[in-house]
Amino acid sequence: MQNLSGTWYEFILGATTKLSDHSTGYINAEKLFGGEVSSNWQVNAGCRWSF
């Protein structure tokens, strides 16, 4: 179990863009830091389609 005492922060930066009339693409990066909390950068990306 991780100790989440103290003050810590979550930094998230992301973007979404229209790829076509029926699809969008997205990307985001996030990191936890401060206090007793630390994490590696996490990057997520993907596409969404609507019908």
Helices and strands as residue ranges (DSSP letters): E 9-20, E 23-33, E 42-49
